[in-house]
């Protein structure tokens, strides 16, 4: 794709400054080596498999897709449908090796490439293509790498060994849509420690409605369909089975009607399985122990919340001594509890439990003051005493950990660094990504009686006294924070500011990391709290920043942010004067079960809330310019959401613009985002009268 703007061209060429960064870092059991994925440099999108020796610091390539098949294109159309959809669910665009699995000692690694499966000897770099029953997805080796399990055509297979799952019309070995998109579980089969059996998910989607996709730009292609769990309707029927290699089969038994969501599963040893299940409204989460020989389960812990149990990655967690760590929320803080006793105090907002690390203590990621920052701590499970391992503003996180080894990623206002900590000292972990072009300095503040996190970003070289149109760059939905001391997210915002806008960002109530009370304010209704908070924040910031021209306010966003952008001009045209709404879910009755019902409940039980959050009936009141943008291959927010609103606007005689993106998904990868930004810029400049500052 061609981009005439230098920043947009650089952003597209570098994958939004991500090409060349290491990811999926996996440490060997003895913590002497690590496997990871990375391309060869800042403009190379093709990720290879690499090995890092911790003692020497040397890195070498293990597998190169270009060497394996010089003629492959890396196009997503070459992927099996199950893998293509999983990548959409986890927001992964990877023309090279998208993922890998390895034995505990990292001696053997396996990966899929365009439906083919390769097994690599990591010591020599020799990779062998394995015989398959068909285009494969999610290959995983047994304990010694001699047998690989994979999914082909919805069935679980072994190579060598053949088909393992029965031919009963269900999908085997995969995670269903709700688990992948909303519940944090992306896999559906797990090897036993001794390699004699697989724990496998059985997914029956026959009761679900189908969503269809046709590409209008290619009418010769047949439409594609997949099962979609729509709010208020049926979910996939998910079971867990132990499939033994000798032919034995055992179904795990729990109350699947009361707890239909399987959020996690794995082997805890040869004779025990652990699984986490939740009820449909996610107000009750259970950790269960299961006997793989009989399928019987017993409850180890139960987490209950009258609103919803907000997912806390890494919990519930059973420790080596049998105690169980769970999330524990008070109105003021996200914390953790050990066997029901709250372990953390209100100084910490726990965001992730990484796991046990040193001296029996737990690695956690948490905020401890400003929600724009995140730090890594060691938490004593006996006393609750935290030891802070990172310093300075920024978002600090654990990328990998093992015995005596910690790999940290620190995204700070000055850039991103990766640091490997061992007994020998601290060393940099190589990152080949492009240097970030801007060093933005957003002005952070907490405003209104709710303490809303906000940021104002001016053009570089802005002269005080020059009034600027305001661009509210928004998300505003649950589960995603925008105001954070993480530099990559401010790069496009600085570009927008340099086009002549004062860019404002606000995390309204309903977003995470301030407090549970702050997050739960949107319980059973999305729109009103978000709209009230964003308007109040704009007015508070306008009082502090006289250069914000509140008579020229535009709003842009994608996904939930697109929903808010359209909501803003439809319901508050007195405040918002133009909107660019990308991939907006305009009617949550048409969105998925697990996400929507967690916050709004069932449509049958909360019809008023769903109606209040639907935008379609607001169409006759549109009085401000509105640009709707949607990828026609978006299987997360189906393009029908935009088309239904556009249809209602047209019938009401309300002018608006629609930008359809044929063949584009929810991710807008491969330079599409930058092309869309150029269109949005032209629209917002025209409607708000912005002029470039540089």
HUPE-V406098 format. One record per backbone hydrogen bond with DSSP energy under -1.0 kcal/mol. CO is the residue of the C=O (numbers start at 1). NH is the residue of the N-H. If there is no record, write none. Layout:
co: {CO	CO}
nh: {NH	NH}
This chain:
co: {5	6	7	8	9	10	11	12	14	14	18	20	23	26	28	32	33	34	35	36	37	38	41	47	48	49	49	50	51	52	53	58	60	63	64	65	69	75	76	80	81	82	83	84	85	86	87	101	103	104	107	108	109	110	111	113	115	116	117	118	119	120	121	126	128	137	140	147	148	149	150	151	152	154	155	156	156	157	158	159	162	166	171	176	177	178	178	179	188	190	192	196	197	198	199	200	201	202	203	204	205	209	211	213	215	218	224	226	228	229	230	237	239	240	241	242	243	244	248	250	254	255	261	264	266	272	273	274	275	276	276	277	278	279	282	283	284	285	286	287	287	288	289	290	291	295	296	298	301	303	308	312	313	317	319	323	324	325	326	328	331	333	334	335	336	336	337	338	341	345	349	352	355	358	361	362	363	363	364	365	365	366	367	370	372	374	375	376	377	378	379	380	385	387	394	395	397	400	402	405	406	407	407	408	409	410	411	412	415	417	418	419	420	421	422	425	427	443	445	447	448	452	453	454	455	456	457	459	463	468	469	470	471	472	477	482	484	488	490	491	492	493	494	496	497	498	502	503	504	505	508	515	516	518	520	522	526	527	528	529	530	531	532	533	534	535	536	537	538	539	541	545	547	548	549	552	553	554	555	556	557	558	559	560	561	562	563	564	565	566	567	568	572	572	578	579	580	581	582	584	586	587	588	591	592	593	596	597	599	602	606	607	608	609	615	616	618	619	625	626	627	628	629	630	631	638	639	640	641	642	643	644	645	646	647	648	649	650	657	659	661	661	664	668	669	671	672	673	674	675	676	677	678	679	680	681	682	683	684	685}
nh: {9	10	11	12	13	14	16	15	18	19	21	432	37	35	31	54	28	52	26	50	23	48	44	97	38	62	63	36	60	34	57	53	51	49	68	69	72	78	79	84	85	86	87	88	89	90	92	110	106	29	122	103	120	101	118	116	136	113	130	111	128	109	125	121	119	151	149	142	159	140	157	137	155	172	152	164	165	150	162	148	158	168	203	180	181	182	183	185	201	199	195	245	192	243	190	241	173	239	171	237	208	228	226	224	218	221	213	211	230	593	233	204	202	252	200	250	198	247	244	242	256	259	278	276	274	268	290	266	288	263	264	286	261	282	309	305	279	303	277	300	301	275	298	273	295	253	291	289	287	285	310	315	353	325	322	319	339	317	337	335	517	330	350	328	343	344	326	341	338	348	367	365	363	361	357	379	354	355	377	351	352	375	349	373	485	396	366	389	364	387	362	384	380	378	374	411	409	407	405	402	421	399	400	419	397	417	395	415	412	410	429	408	427	406	425	422	420	456	454	452	451	447	507	445	505	443	503	462	466	549	502	554	504	556	480	484	486	491	494	495	496	497	498	499	500	693	471	457	473	455	511	519	520	510	523	525	530	531	532	533	534	535	536	537	538	539	540	541	542	543	545	548	468	550	552	470	577	472	580	474	582	561	563	564	565	566	567	568	569	570	571	572	575	576	555	627	557	629	559	586	615	590	591	231	596	597	600	601	524	606	610	611	612	613	618	619	621	622	579	657	581	659	583	661	634	641	643	644	645	646	647	648	649	650	651	652	654	653	628	630	632	664	633	673	672	675	676	677	678	679	680	681	682	683	684	685	686	687	688	689}
